[in-house]
Amino acid sequence: MENLVPFTSIDLGKITNHRSGEIKFGEKMLTIPKGVDPITFLTESKAKFVLFGIPEDIGVRANFGRPGAASAWESAIRSIANIQHNRFCKGSQLLILGSLNVKNDMKIAESLDFHNVDDRKTFSTLVEKIDKEVSHIVFTIVKAGKIPIIVGGGHNNAYGNIKGTALAKGKPINAVNLDAHSDFRILEGRHSGNGFSYAFDEGFLKKYFIYGLHESYTSKNVLLRLKDLEDRVRFNTYDEIAIRKVKNFEQELNQALTFIKNDFFGIEIDLDSLPNIASSAMTPSGFSVEQTRQFIHHFGQHANAAYLHICEGAPDLSDEKNPQLIGKLIGYLITDFIKAKGVLEV
């Protein structure tokens, strides 16, 4: 994990707002001490969840999206550090590993032009490099018997999450994705729109359920491919659940869980599926924050839920006076996942 920027106790202290009579997550979350072997510490730690960030938007740029997702990690960790440590959720359940070092890659990406064919190849090469690093980190966390919680980056990182978990488990895994888009596009070089299709094609993803697809933003070619693969890839749409109401939100949660629950599975949350959340593909229409939290609770409480990934949030693109609201949202989703797993022994 040489490309990881460790998050230290000093870093944690700087972002934790101490207040008399209160205990914050930042006072209880674990970090890996300097000079200690990370893998040994991970394995022996009592914390069940390992948090790390991917501060990049290279995959989004490679998909001709608006950059900004690189800022989600910093916003999220500041909010998470100031969550109240209490009987409902304890900061000591979380170990902060750190964030992926992508500074040099980001500098290269910022100088590239999506319209240039050679530059698009460079974009894909950069995303493939991140794929390898993310899959290695996730593999290490899962192999240590922990549950990864991954924050930030584009949805290109679903590939690394799936591959790393599958390699650690020794078999392909499933995934459920709350998303306005399938991210199951053609294999045209890596970007944020084909993480799942690459994982599927390479044998790391067994079954895939897309929850809340937006009908107006899914191409005919993708719909035809999903139909051809319906034994292993299924979906419902936001329109049929929330607009036409021919399907029920809660019943569809059960349908999706039934489809994936017999194997380990990842939970993927694309924040561009929520209305008015700053992201690379911001939408005015979508599932509410409360429904998203219910989604995480529903899938998170199952024993085979292997990781949580929250991506595409872009505080830098926010028009709000308080861009930290996205960080606070991510904090809610993470604590919902921890509570769903019912781990309260530490």
N, C-alpha and C positions, 0 to 999 in steps of 0.2 A: 504493500500500500504506500509506495514511495511518492505517489502523486497526490497524497492526501495532506491537506493543511490541518494539523491537529487543533482541536478546540480545547484550550487550557482552562484551568480553574481561574486564572487571572482574567482571561477573556470573559468568563462567565460573571465574575465579580463586577466588571465594568458595565455590564448591561442589566444587572439586577438592581431594581429600585428597592432598597431596604426600607422597611417601615416598622416602627415599634408595635409589638403586639401581633405581627403577622409573620408567616413563614412562606416564602416564595419558592417556586420550582428551582430558581437559580441558586438557592441555598442548599438544595438537596440533590439536584441532578449530578451525575457522576461524569468525570472526565478522566482520560488516561494520564496518569502521572508521568512526568518527564523522566526518561531513562528506563521506563518499564516496557517490556515487550507487549505491543498492542494485542496480539492474538492471545497470549497467555492471560492478559488482563480481561479481555472480552470473555474468554471461556470461563474464567473463575468468578466473574462479576455476578452479583445477585440481581442486577438489573436485567429485566427480560427484554426490553426494547432498546434498540440502538438507532440513534438519530444521526443522519448525515445529510448534507446539502450538496446540490449540484448548481452552482451559480453561473449557468450558461444559457444562451439563447441561440447557439449556433445551429441546432437542429431546426429551430423556428425560422431562422434566416434562410436556411437551405430549402425550406418549404414555402418561401416567399411570404412569410408572415411578419408581423410587426415585432421587432425586438423589444425586450423588456423583462422577460422571464428570469434573467440573471439576477434581478434584485429581490426575488422572493425569499431566498434563504436568509439574508440579513434581516429583513422585515419580520420573518417568522421567528427566528431565534430570539430576537429582542422581546417579542410578545410572549413566547413560551416561557422565557426566564421569569416573567412576572405573573404567571398564573399562580393561584393560591394552592399551596400544598396542604391538603386536608384529608379527611377520611374518605372523600369521594374519589380522589385521584392524587397519587403521591409522586412528587418529583423524583424520588429515589428509584422509581421504576424505569427511568430513562438514563441511558448513557449517551452523552454527546460525543460522537467520534470525530467530527470535523466536517470539512467541505473539500470537494475535489478542486485541485489546483488547475484551473483552466485559463489563467490570465493570458498566457502567451497565445493560446488558441483563439481566445476572444479577440485579441489585437489583430490577428490574421483575418478572422472572419469579418471584422469591421471594415477591412479594406477591400473586401470582395464584392463583386456585382453579380447578383442572381441572374441577370440577363446574359451574362457571358458564359458560354458553354464550358470553358476551361475552369472558370471560377466555380461553377456548379460542381465540377469534379473535385475541386479542392474542398468545398463545403462537405461533400460526402466523405472524403478522406478524414476530415476533422471529426465528423460525427462517428465514424468507425473507430477512431482513436478513443473517443469518450466511451463508446460501447464497451471496449475492452476493459477500461478502467472501472466503469460502473459494475460490470458483471463480476469483476474480480473482488471488488469491495463487498458486493451483496453476497457472493459465494462465501467469503470469509466470515461475514456476520452470521449467515444461516448455518454454516458448518460449525460455528461455535455454539450453536443451540439457541441463538437469539432471533428476534423478529425485527427485521429492518423497517424503519420508517424513513422514507426518502422524500425530501422536500426540494422543489425547484427544478429548473430546467424545462426544456420542452418535452413533449410526449415521445420524442425519440428515445428517451431514457427507459421507456417501458421495455424495450428490447433487452437492455442490460439487466434490468430487474428480473425479467423472466428467465433469461439465460443463466444468470448467477444462481438463482434459486433452484432451477432445474438441475444444474450441475451439482449443487450441494445436496440435493435430495436424491440424486441418482436416477431421475426419470423426468419426463416432461410434466409440466404443470398446467393448470388452467388459469384463466383470468376473467374478471368481471370489470367492465369499464363504464363509469358514468361519464358520458361524453356526447356532445352534439355531433361529433364526427366519428367515423369508424377507425381512422388511422390504420386502415387495412388496404392502402393503395398499392399500386403496382411496384415491383422491385426495380426501381429506376435509379438506384443510388440512395444512400441513407439520408433520411430527414425526419421531421417530426410527424409526417403523415403516413409512415409505413413501418413503424416499430413493431406492431403486432403481426403484420404480414411477413416480415423478415423472420421473426421468432417462430411463426407457424411454418414457414417454408423450410427452416433449418431444423425443425423437429423439437424445439424447446417448448413450444406452446401446443397443448393437446386440444383443449376446448376453450372457446372464447365467446363471452356474452357481452354485447354492446347494449347498454341500458340508456334509453332516451335519445336515440339518434334523431337528428333534425331532418325531416324529409326534404326540405327545400335546399339543403346543403350537403346532399349525398348524391354522387353521380350515378347515372344509369349503369355504368360499367361496374362500379362497386356493388350496387344492388344485385346485379346479375351474378357476380362472383359469390356474394353472400348466399344467394339462393342455391348455387351449385354446391356449396359447402355446408348446407344447413344441418348435417349430422354432427358437425364439429364447431360450427360458428352460427350463433343465433343472435337475434336482436329484437328489440321493440323500439317504438318511436315515441318521442315526446308528444307528438301531435295526436297519436291515438290514445295516449294516456291522459294528457292534460287538456286537449282541445276537443277532440271528438268524443272522448270518454268511453270508447269501446273496450278499453282495458283499464284495469284498476291498479293503482300504484302499489299497494301492499301485496296484492295477488301476484303481480309481476315480479316483486322481490322474491317471493317464494318460488316462482317458476325459474328464475335465473339461478337461485341457490340450488335447486334440484338438479339443474343442468351441470353445475360445476363442482358440487360438494364432495364427490367421491374421490377426488384427488386434491393435493395441495393446490391452493390458488392464491393469486395476487389480487389486491383491491386497488384499482386505478381510478383516480379522481382528476378529471380535467376541469379546471376552474372556468374554462370558457363555456361550460354548460350551464353556468349560473348567470342570471340576468344582471347586467350592469357591474360585473366584476371585471376590473381592468385585466386584459389578457391579450394574447396575440390575435385572437379571433373573437373579440368581445361581442356578446349578444344582448339584445333587449328583452329576450323571451327565453324562459327556461325554468328548470326546477328551482325551488326555493332553497335557502340555506338550511331550513329546518328539514326539508325532504332529503337533502344531501347528508345531513347528520343522521337521519333515520337510516339511510342507505348504508352508511359506514357501520352503524350499530348492528344492523341486520346481518351483514356479511362478516363483520369482525368477531361476532360472538361464536362463530363456528370454529371448531378445533382445527380445521384444515386451512384457515386463513393464514397465509405465510408472510405477507408483507403488506404495507400500505404505501402508496405513492401519490403525492399531491403535486400537481404540476401546472404549468402554463400561467399561473398568477403573475401579474406584472405590476407591482406597486409603482414603478417608474412611469407607467402610463396612466396612472390614476388622476382623475380630475378633482378628486376629493381633497379637501383641505388637510385630511389626515390619511396619508397613504398607508399608515400602519394598520388600517382596518383590515387589509388583506392578510397581514401577519397575524392579527387577532383571529380572523376566520380560520386560518390554518391551525392555530392553537386549539380552537374549539374542535376541529376535525380530528386532531391527533389525540386529544384527551377522550373524545368519544370512542376512538378505536381502543385505547388502553382500557377504558371502563368496560367496553364490550368483551374484551378478553378476560375480564374478571380477575386480573392479577393484582392482589392487594397484600401479598405477604411480606413486601419489603418496605 
